[in-house]
């Protein structure tokens, strides 16, 4: 079920693809009423994206289904006079407006911040873009991979031989979406307290850099040039991914006592006082030599076997597994992170989506409501705005909705 933390909050979601829709979905999971405002005929580009061609042909691409459960969809042509009238009424009824156009697009359509504030002084307006609404790069198009490259993320991913390397999922979109959802929730607190709206300018590039806290701080404060470390942890050793007799094992023996226990479990007590590995700094300097020593013993058992052995020792360790394995793990199943909702596709059935990463009052947070078909709720929302049958017919005739 959804949480009720944002119950009574109406969000207009004008976003496309991932960063913005992800933010809107997090708000919906927390109980906000999210109205997806889409252009007639095409809608969110994500409706055409994903691994299932048939769903994409129906305008229900996998990429869309993943981030839009629990939302309602209205189509509005913001380039038409009638569409602008409808949108102004939507803005007046809303608490939040979320969009991820390039900076200036909404203003050129007649809905810059001054106009929006005139319509609704309480409005929280959040614009998510690649670089923010100011600065020399403000007008550049940006997708996740572009931001990964410009933030330095790719430069520190992989090994010295293969870097720069893209992270295997749209991590910058996720950072940007989470930053936007957090800022909106914060602005809503002030709105409820004072009646004052806010203009929130979320930059995916800024979000990516702030998420790289330790890497950035090593450079800004420690003067270290960031470099790719593969699966090693720059702050400690042994802390990384190790080969076993079957599969790879992550070990993070970051504390002295954890290192000593690991050596004891492996039957390698002589490594504890070995001058090459005696202290944290010694181990960092000689991490590859230490790795070879540990893997000599680790290759006696599989990653799963070592996981069981190390489980009660206090040494952080776990096998490296695949995404499908993670989704069916006992921990994820217990938390009920994956939920099923009715599929809007012609074939019917169900689709499985992710809920929120935070439980509220001991309960999982997810949605029972399916993602919307394009424009599915247009007429119902127009009626809520006070439009009668004749006006709705006129708006459709004008292709305003």
ZITA-V294720 format. One record per residue. N is the residue number from 0. SS is DSSP state (@ for helix, = for strand, . for the rest). Layout:
n->{N/N}
ss->{SS/SS}
This chain:
n->{0/1/2/3/4/5/6/7/8/9/10/11/12/13/14/15/16/17/18/19/20/21/22/23/24/25/26/27/28/29/30/31/32/33/34/35/36/37/38/39/40/41/42/43/44/45/46/47/48/49/50/51/52/53/54/55/56/57/58/59/60/61/62/63/64/65/66/67/68/69/70/71/72/73/74/75/76/77/78/79/80/81/82/83/84/85/86/87/88/89/90/91/92/93/94/95/96/97/98/99/100/101/102/103/104/105/106/107/108/109/110/111/112/113/114/115/116/117/118/119/120/121/122/123/124/125/126/127/128/129/130/131/132/133/134/135/136/137/138/139/140/141/142/143/144/145/146/147/148/149/150/151/152/153/154/155/156/157/158/159/160/161/162/163/164/165/166/167/168/169/170/171/172/173/174/175/176/177/178/179/180/181/182/183/184/185/186/187/188/189/190/191/192/193/194/195/196/197/198/199/200/201/202/203/204/205/206/207/208/209/210/211/212/213/214/215/216/217/218/219/220/221/222/223/224/225/226/227/228/229/230/231/232/233/234/235/236/237/238/239/240/241/242/243/244/245/246/247/248/249/250/251/252/253/254/255/256/257/258/259/260/261/262/263/264/265/266/267/268/269/270/271/272/273/274/275/276/277/278/279/280/281/282/283/284/285/286/287/288/289/290/291/292/293/294/295/296/297/298/299/300/301/302/303/304/305/306/307/308/309/310/311/312/313/314/315/316/317/318/319/320/321/322/323/324/325/326/327/328/329/330/331/332/333/334/335/336/337/338/339/340/341/342/343/344/345/346/347/348/349/350/351/352/353/354/355/356/357/358/359/360/361/362/363/364/365/366/367/368/369/370/371/372/373/374/375/376/377/378/379/380/381/382/383/384/385/386/387/388/389/390/391/392/393/394/395/396/397/398/399/400}
ss->{./././././././././=/=/=/=/./././././@/@/@/@/@/@/@/@/@/@/@/./././=/=/=/=/=/=/././././././@/@/@/@/././././@/@/@/@/@/././././@/@/@/@/./././=/././=/=/=/=/./././././@/@/@/@/@/@/@/@/@/@/@/@/@/././=/=/=/=/./././././@/@/@/@/././././@/@/@/@/@/@/@/././././=/=/=/=/=/=/././././././././././././././@/@/@/@/@/@/@/@/././@/@/@/././././././././././././././@/@/@/@/@/@/@/@/@/@/@/@/@/@/@/@/@/@/@/@/@/@/@/@/./././=/=/=/=/=/=/@/@/@/@/@/@/@/@/./@/@/@/@/@/@/@/@/././././././././././././././././././=/=/=/=/=/././././=/=/=/=/=/./././@/@/@/@/@/@/@/@/@/@/./././@/@/@/././././././././@/@/@/@/@/@/./@/@/@/@/@/@/@/@/@/@/@/@/././././@/@/@/@/@/@/@/@/././././././=/=/=/./././@/@/@/@/@/././@/@/@/@/@/@/././=/=/=/=/=/./././././././=/=/=/=/=/./././././=/././=/./././././././=/././././././@/@/@/@/@/@/@/././././@/@/@/@/@/@/@/@/@/./././.}
